[in-house]
Amino acid sequence: MFQLTKTWADQEPGVEMVEIRYTWSGVGEAARWNGQEESEVMSVVPNTTPRLRQGVIEIPRYLDMNDTYQLHYRFVFVRGGREEFSPIFTEEIVAHEVPYIDTVGRITEVRLLWSVNGWTAQNWTQAKLEGLNLTTNEMRAGHDREGEGIADDAMYELIRTVPLPRRYVAKVWGPRGAAVEYVYQLLRTDSPIPDDDFVTWDNNQTQNYRVVLS
């Protein structure tokens, strides 16, 4: 799963509460509004005119093993004690691969901290090292069933079997056309000399990295 922020602007005064209801489907498939959809009450953003509300939703990284699918959502708002509904919105969720090239060989693990359209909903992705073929059990503790977590296997000795330069690849997700901002967390772990281990960041000299999902 990953987190995504959605925003609502009160169109008229007197709105008492807003809830976002959402579901997902394969590309080209219709939404199923059968009472099993997810929902989240939206919080008021202080000092906004017109009043803005935000809600953080959690949606899959993969649907039936595919990293592209459709997100459907609508807003339910209460005014004068009555529920009213917005139109249904549909967005295509897509993935994008983000590489990191290690030319020095001191790091053993790369993680990506990222968010869509601002930093109100942050996500992590564990990068995979190309050329390191590991057989992992997705049900093990510390592993992500969606295939994005092999940190437990990123051992010093195994990493060194992959020649330089080493290419790590991580995925980010979001609606097609959205901007994703990200930074790299770089780690050296399980080295023979524990004092050599470290954690550092590459944030593009405080500017962060960005990609528009296409």
N, C-alpha and C positions, 0 to 999 in steps of 0.2 A: 504494500500500500504506500501511497504518498499523499502529502497534504497540499491542498490548493485553497486559496482564499477567494471567496466570492463577495461582491459588494452590491448593496441595494441602496437606492436613494429614495427617501419618502417623497412621493409626488404631491401629496396634500397633507395639511396638518391633521392631527388627530389619529395618526397610526399608532396603535398601542403595542403591537408585537409583529415581528416578521420572522418567518421560518423558511428555510430553504429545504426543499424535498428533491431528492435526486436518485437516479438509477443509471445503469449503463447497459449497453448492448453491443453486439458485433456491428461492424460497419455495414450500413444498409438495412439493419434490422430496426423495427419499431420499438419504442420504449414500452415497457409493461408497467402500468400504474395499477397494481393490484393490492395495494396496501402494504407491500413488503419493501417499499423504497426506503432509503435512508433519509434522515432529517437532522437538521441542526438549527437551533434558535440563534438568530443573528444579534450581535451586540452593537450598541450605538457607539459610533466614533465621536469622542468629545469635540466640541467647538466646531461643528460642521454645519454649514447652511447651503443648500437644504440638508436636512439631517441624513447622514450616511450610516449605514449599518454593514458590518462585516461578519462573515461566518467562515470558519475553516472546516472544509470537508475532507474526508479520506476516501480515496478511490484506488482501484487496483493499478499496479504497474503492468500486469499481464492479464488478459482475459482469454481463457482457453488457449494459453501458450502464445498468444499474439500480443505484441506491444503497441498495437494500434486498435482503437475501438471508439465507440461513441459514448459521450456523457450527455445525459438528458437531465434538465433541472427546471424547476419553476419555484416561484416565491408565493407563499401563503401569508397574507397580512390581515391583521385584525383591526377593524375600525368600527367604532360604535357597537362593539360586542359581536360583530359579524365577520365571518371569514370571507375573504376575497382572494381570487387567484390571478396570478400573472399568466401571460402566454408561456408555453413550453419552449425552452431554449435547448438547442442541440449543438454540441461542439465535438470535433474530432480530436481525440487524445492521441498524440504521437510521441515517439521516443527519438532521442538524438544521442549519438555516441560522442563522448568527449575524451580525447586522448591526452596522455601525459608521457613525454619522452624523457627517460632517464639516461643521460650520457655519462654519468660519473660512476654510478654503481653503489652508492652508499645507502640508498633507501631500499626497504624491503616491502613496503606497503603504501598504497595511495588510496585516499578516500576523498570523496567529493561532497562538500556542503553546498546545497543549492536551494533556490526558491524561485517561484514563478511570479513575475510582475511585482517585485518588491520582496521584503524579507519578513512578511507577517506569518508565513508558514514555511518553516525550514525542513529540509530533507537531507538524508545521507544516502550515498551510494558507495559501496565498496568496489573499487576498480579491480579488474581482472588483468593479470599479466599475460600478454600474448606469448605463446610458446611454452607456457607452464601448464601441462596437461595433468590435472588432478581429478581423481574420482572422489566426489564428496557425497555425503548423505545429507539430503536436504532437511531431514527430520532431526538432525543433531542439534543440540543446543549451540547457539551462536551462528546458525546458518539460516538463511532466508529462503523460504520455500519458493519464492519468486526468482531465485537464482542470482541474487545480487550480493551474497555474503560468503566469502571464503577466507575471512581474516584468520581463522584458526590454522589454516594451512599455509599461510604466508611466512614460512620459516626461512631463516637465514640461509641454510644449506641448500634448500630447494631453489630459492631465488637465484643463487649464484650459478646454477646450471644453465640459466638463460643468458646467452651472450649479449654484450652491449652493442648498440643502444637498446634499452628495454622499453617496450611500448605498453603502457597501461591504458586500459579503456574502461570508462564508466558511462552509464546511461543516465540521462535526465528525461523527464516527461512533462507534458503540459498540453494545453490546447494549441492546435495548429495556429501559427501566427503570433503566439505569445513570446515574450522575452524571458529568458532564464538567466539569472545571475548566479555565478558560482565561484568558489575558491577551492584550492587543493589543500588537503592535510597530508603531509608527507611524514612517514614514520620509518625508523630503523629499529627493528625488534629482533630478539633472539640471537644477537651477535655474540661471538665468543667472549668479548669483553663487555660486561653489562654497562660500564660507564660510557661505552660508545653509542648506546641506544639513544634515540632522540625523537622528539615530535616537533615539527615546524610547519609553517604555513607558506603557501605561495598565493598571494592575493593580488598579483599584478601591480605591485607597488602601491597598495591601498586602493586601487581603482576597480578591483574585482574583474572577473571575466564575464562576458555576456555572449549569448547566442539566441537568435530568433528561430523558433521551431518552424520548419517548413515541411 
